[in-house]
Amino acid sequence: MVWRKTRGGFAEGATIRGNITNPGYEHMTMDLMIERIDPETYFAYRWHPYAIDPKVDYSQEPTTLVEFRLEEINGETSLTIVESGFDRIPAARRAEAFRMNDQGWAGQAKRIERYVTKP
């Protein structure tokens, strides 16, 4: 997922909003509630996963927690991405939200790999 026009600062406790630029989702914005930042090692936020129906107010639903961990292993950097909390998402949309986010994170990991390995 690519963002543009992000509004709000990246600080613990802040909520930021950005426009999504993935094809087919350009009309949407995404809100992230920044949970924790440990510079150069850890970043975590909460969000409403796969909240794509503009007619639905997702604000009262539980959120999932997305965590990014960077660590040095044998002179290289390892990135671990974990999204947890799907068990709290309403049953009616849990499986689809999990499936779509699983696909989305696989795509994001490939984009990150291409970015860090480009010459």
Secondary structure as UniProt FT lines:
FT   STRAND          3..7
FT   TURN            12..13
FT   STRAND          15..20
FT   TURN            23..24
FT   TURN            26..27
FT   STRAND          29..38
FT   TURN            39..41
FT   STRAND          42..47
FT   TURN            49..50
FT   TURN            54..55
FT   TURN            59..60
FT   STRAND          64..73
FT   TURN            74..75
FT   STRAND          76..84
FT   HELIX           86..88
FT   HELIX           91..117
//
